[in-house]
Amino acid sequence: MSRSARPLISARVLHKIKALTTPASEDASCVVNRNPRNLERLRIAYKPSGYHLEKPGRSFWHTLEINISGRYVSADVKHFENGTILSASTSEWAIKQQLYKTNDTSAFVNLGRVLAQRCLQAGITEMTCNVEAVAGSKLEKLLQTVQANGVSFEEPSRLPNTQPWDAYRHEKPWQVSEQSESMTNK
């Protein structure tokens, strides 16, 4: 029997899993962060400020863009540096099969549900949205559905750089001070 056609044995599979999961060196001082959005979650990543005359500005990490054509609706979440991170559209087969029409109010609401679910699965809970919706429109219902399913349309501000001579230092989101713990216990 050739080497490539050998049947899988549980011992071989276990050996392969161990080889892939154990770090190359046994030294624990080196940690590799595989989450590219980690610094954004900690609020210390670079956030472009753009130009003050731009409308709508460029001060965001993630933004929501909605494209409405005559037949379909698509929503994209874009990163300022990497482009489109995730998208949802009523032209996707799995979504289109569940809809009566691909551009009515029900399609907008369901597209909002799918987009919010994909955002939460990708770990995106905050983004900016520069879309202006008319009250009572289908687009407003899409935005309300996304917000109702756990995605906020306000990104936290970036932590300012502190200098050694600054009198006040902002509390870092990854640190918990004992004063704030004692205040919550009262």
Stockholm file with secondary structure:
# STOCKHOLM 1.0

chainA/1-186         MSRSARPLISARVLHKIKALTTPASEDASCVVNRNPRNLERLRIAYKPSGYHLEKPGRSFWHTLEINISGRYVSADVKHFENGTILSASTSEWAIKQQLYKTNDTSAFVNLGRVLAQRCLQAGITEMTCNVEAVAGSKLEKLLQTVQANGVSFEEPSRLPNTQPWDAYRHEKPWQVSEQSESMTNK
#=GR chainA/1-186 SS CCSTTCCCCHHHHHHHHHHHHSCSSSCTTCCCCCCTTHHHHTTCSCCCCCCTTCSSCCCCSEEEEEEECSSCEEEEEEETTTEEEEEEETTSHHHHTTCSCSSSHHHHHHHHHHHHHHHHHHTCCBCEECCCCCTTSHHHHHHHHHHHTTCBSCCCCCCCCCCTTCSCCCCCTTCCCHHHHHHHHC
#=GC SS_cons         CCSTTCCCCHHHHHHHHHHHHSCSSSCTTCCCCCCTTHHHHTTCSCCCCCCTTCSSCCCCSEEEEEEECSSCEEEEEEETTTEEEEEEETTSHHHHTTCSCSSSHHHHHHHHHHHHHHHHHHTCCBCEECCCCCTTSHHHHHHHHHHHTTCBSCCCCCCCCCCTTCSCCCCCTTCCCHHHHHHHHC
//
